[in-house]
Amino acid sequence: MITPADIDRIIEMAWEDRTPFEAIELQFGLQEKEVIALMRKEMKTSSFRLWRKRTQGRTTKHAALRSQNIMRFKCKRQKTISRNKISKR
């Protein structure tokens, strides 16, 4: 079962440009289409449309489309994450 804290983290990861859907699937077990459904349910319609426009076709959101040189799930400037919680928040 996904907790409200997990939902917040999934939404946060989905908005991050450099976090691919595969990272969300690895941590939470949700495939891309399930993340899209969750975002549609949890967000305002206008915010969801903005997010979809932003992520659709973005190479950094899909591991298969990413450059082979990128071997990480997060941006170097992103805060350290441990057990799906952001440290020093």
N, C-alpha and C positions, 0 to 999 in steps of 0.2 A: 504494500500500500504506500502511496506517495503522500508524504506529510506536507502541510502548508510551507514549511521551511524548504523542503525539496522542490516544491513548485516554484518558489521564489528563486532558488538557485538555478533551476532549469531555464526559467525566463531570462535570468541574468546571463547565463551561458549562451542562450540563443541570440541575444542582442550583441554579444561580443563578436567583433568582426573575425578574429583569428581562431575562434573555437569552433571546430567542425562538428557537424551533427554526430559523427562517429564518437567523439569524446562524450557527448551526452548519452549516447547509447551504451558506451562502456561503463559509465558511472551509474546510470539510472535504468538502463534496459529499455529505453524508449527509442524506437526507430524514428526517422525523419518525419514520416507522415503522422506519427503519434505526437511528436513535438509540435507540428503545425496545428493539429487538432487542439492540443492543450493551449497553445498561444491564442487560437481563435476563441476558445472558451473563456480564458482568463483576462483577455485584454479588451479594451474598447475597440469597436470596429475600425475607427480611423487609425489607431495605433497599430492594429494588426495589419492593415493595408500598407502602412508605412514600413513595417518590419518585413513583410513579404516582398515589397518592392526592393528593399535594401538587400535582402539575402538571396533572392532568386538569381541564379547564374553566377553568384559570387564564388570565385575559385577557392577562397580561403575557408568557406563553409562546408566544402565537400572534399574529403581526403583524396578521392580519386582524381580530382581536378587540380590539386595542389602541386606545386613544384616538388621534385624529389629531394631538394635541399632542405625543406622544412620538415624537421623531425619532432616537433613539439606541438602540444595542444594549446599552449597559451603564449601570449605576448610576453616578451622579456620584462616589460614594465608592469605587468599584472602582479598584484599582491599574491603572496604565497597562499596556497589553498591546502588545508589539511582536513580530511574527513568532510569534504564539501562545505567547509566553513572558511570564510576569509579571515586570515589572521590579522590581528591588530586593527580591528574595525572600530 
